[in-house]
Amino acid sequence: MTNIPETGRTPRVQIRLVVIQILVLSLLGTLGGRLWYLQIREGAQYQKEASGNHVQQVVQPAVRGEILDARGVPLADNETRLVVSASRTDLLKQKDDGKAVLAKLAGVLGMSTEDVMQKVRLCDAKTPQPCWNGSPYQPIPITDKATPRQALQIRERSEDFPGITAEPEAVRRYPSPGKSNTAQVLGYLSPVTDDEIQKAKDTSSPYLRSDMVGRSGLEREYDKELRGKAGVTRYEVDNLGRVIGKAKSDAAEPGSNVVTSIDSRVQRVAEYELDKAMKAARTQFDSITGENYKADSGAVVVMEAKTGRIVAMASAPTYDPNAWVGGISAKDYKALTGKNSDYPLLNRAIQGQAAPGSTFKVVSTAAAVQAGYAWDGGYPCTSDYRVGNQIFKNFEGENFGDISLGRALEVSCDTVFYGIADKEWKRDGGINPKKGQPKDYFFKTAHQFGLGKPTGVDLPNEVGGRVPDRQWKLDYWKANKDSWCKTGKKDGTYVEKIAYENCLEGDKMREGDEINYSIGQGDTLVTPIQEAMIYGAVANGGTEYVPTIGKAIISPDGKTVQEIKPQVQRKLPITQATLKGMDDAFAGVITRGTAAWKFSGWPQDKIPLHGKTGTAEVYGKQTTSWMATYSKDYTVIMTIAQAGTGSGASGEAVRNIYSALYGVQGDGSIDQKKAFLPEPQSSLPKVRTDGTIVAPAVPKDAAKDTEAAQKNNPSNGSDQQQPAGTAPPTDNGNSNTRRRPRRKRGSRRMPS
């Protein structure tokens, strides 16, 4: 009989209990160790991850600030539209990557399947526009022009459109007041890229993936101020994604308003007159080429002479900035960027470079005075100027005898400047000057006027033009010597002969180079904004201001106003006596000089105008027209490529702009009621605390008013009768309230 212990446990049972105890203790030890590892060693990391897993963010885009003209009229604002968007993430979860859904969506929206597919593809080096250059994780807008019926179809049949949403959103709008689109000045928006998000994440103005950013114009220049701050609401969710509470909420802050010095009425007139002048030029015959003028591009700048503020800036050809809203189509993108487009995205007022022709003589005259030539000296204005075997001609062989520098400006006598420039070239040592010998007054003065570099206007991508001085020639020769020496021929074509000469001595300042330069030809390049800055300085007594478009930044509630004050850039290297002489000469251009035939009957005694015409030759193209003018208040610069003479192509249009500013009628009388800006506007528009802006009413189609005015005051092409101001008032002063929601040396000169 087996003996059983008093506990009733057999040895086998006891062994089992011990084993169990060991297992339990081992499990407890393992769990404890794991808990220590998770909670102590890696606790912070897992706590962070767990928190992230249970907090979801919902982003509320900020309402972008408005861009206003000087009176408060919106140039860019916002409106609510039905936006149809696609989630690329949801589409890629489907077997066909969402192709069937997008095809079905195209049918509802009345779009082609190809257009819809292109909207959602991601941009890269091999993918052309249109494509999506924003984050692949945010909704991609397909269209912002959906009708309520289309939106209802999508929302009611959500099971047929997985990943597709149709929601009302605030969308950028460019209302084009009075048919003035101001496109190149305003710019456009597009989605932020991942690269931009990374670069800005540690700055004071980081981007969210939902942000739209400015890509050009004022939209880019003042993007930080306009963008505002998106609102973010954080929700606590469980592991099934159900909301269990709100963690934190940061309200969206709307962007500030940017008030500009642009006057939409003057802008509309500038655009209209530029377009009209270009069309008129195309009807004129070019006797040199045997064809009509092409007049393919141009620009106008209207600037306050005493502040540098831009009142109007037009560039042609132009485009509708609304084409970018909601994503640009392939057809529109090609029309704006294709080789046959003439590149309307370019702002030719700040990016269009051309030889200035005789408008450059303001610099050459100042250089001559600095070099010691007397203002009232007698300088021979002969029919031509000879250098060796080369003949540099005056326009149509004109000969005015010995004249002063002022009279040379009035009649735009080239041979006066040829002679002075040639003497200075010889005084500087000719083609092989000794080191440190050249004074180079003509080139030094151009730099002192601010040429050869950007003006600093508050717009992106401004170009600086070119002053072809000795250093530029040396650098240019080094860069092109091999090509010139390879293609140049002593007895070849014109181009081959030039290449041959440049190969041998392209690094040196040749006699013909400086002679051509003195009248704004050769390799000299300027932009319209540079011309405006220079002639504005002559108008105000010698001070060059940094051109500006932004006038003030106003907070959404109107309580904070940050004024953008005019900035002095430099003083012209001219004495007051010389300035006075120039001023008289430029007035003479209007009354008895090269522009008199276009300004006959102008009330010069009441509104004195001053100007300089220019006709620049460009190898292989027709001549470029320049007209640089100023009054006591404004500077108006117009240029049209391949359009003929300065006054011939641009004179009438410039006159009409002044008529609009001052209310000058066809008979020379002045009607103050029809004057847009008889003097520059100093006040700012009022923004109320609720965000409403007080602004004058704008007619739906003010361009028709312009056409009507010209029909009532027809121009018969004579010198006695000019069109009335082509810009009658577009509002009656009442206000309404809006709520935010190069040339061959020795060739004949063309006229100035």
Buried (B, 14 or more C-beta within 10 A) or exposed (E): EEEEEEEEEEEEEEEEEEEEEEEEEEEEEEEEEEEEEEEEEEEEEEEEEEEEEBEBEEBBBBBBBBBBBBBBBBBBBBEEBBBBBBBBEBBEEEEEEBBEBBBBBBEBBEBBBEBBBBBBEEBEEEEEBBBBBBBBEBBBBBBBBBEEEBBEBBEEEEEBBBBBBBEEBBBBBBBBBBBBBBBBBBBBBBBBBBEBBEEBEEEEEBBBBBBBBBBBBBBBBBBBBBBBBBBBBBBBBEEEEEEEEEBEEEEBBBBBBBBBBBBBBBBBBBBBBBBBBBEBBBEBEBEEEEEBBBBBBBBBBBBBBBBBBBBBBBBBBBBBBBBBBBBBBBEBBBBBBEEEBEEBBBBBBBBBBBBBBBBBBBBBBBBBBBBEBEBEEEBBBBBBBEBEEBBBBBBEEBEBEEBBBBBBBBBBBBBBBBBBBBEBBEBBBEEEBEEEEBBBBBBBBBBBBBBBBBBBBBBBEBBBBBBBBBEBBBEBBEEBBEEBBEBBEEEEEEEBBBBBBBBBEBBBBBBBBBBBBBBBBBBBBBBBBBBBBBBBBBBBBBBBBBBBBBBBBBBBEBEEBEEBEBEEBBEBBBBEEBBBBBBEBBBBBBBEBBBBEBBBBBBBEEBBBBBBBBBBBBEEBBBBBBBBBBBEBBBBBBBBBBBBBBBBBBBBBBBBBBBBBBBBBBEBEBBEEBBBBEEBBEEBBBBEEEBBBBBBEBBEEBBEBBEEBBEEBEEEEEEEBBBBBBBBBBBEEEBEEBEBEBBBBBBBBBBB
